[in-house]
């Protein structure tokens, strides 16, 4: 994970029932974003975005996203507005 942004718009308490929507966006050869929306009673209470990259641990450098994982990431891509 390279970057994270969280926006808290409401409260969630332990044992509350929530729905979580997970999509991806801004996909390129080296990175992509996960987009999270947490809903309680149908109302968005938290939204977050994480930017994710793949790292070669031996060289500590970014590497391209493996094709099989890129294919999966694209299956949950957020539609353009």
Residue, then its C-alpha position, 0 to 999 in steps of 0.5 A: x500500500x502506498x497511500x490511504x485516504x479515509x473520510x468518516x461521515x457517521x458512526x459505526x459501533x461494535x456489532x453494528x451490521x454494515x454493508x461494504x462495497x469494494x471496487x477498483x479504479x485508476x488501474x495501470x501497469x504498476x498500481x491501482x486503487x481500492x475504493x471502499x464504501x461502508x454503509x449502515x442502514x443504507x447510508x454511507x458512513x465511511x469511504x476510503x481509498x487505498x493506492x496499491x503497488x507491487x514490490x519486488x522484495x529483493x530490489x525494493x522497487x515497484x514491479x508490474x502487476x502480475x497479469x492474473x491479478x490484473x485480470x481479477x482487479x479489473x473484474x471489480x473496476x468502478x464504472x466511469x461516471 
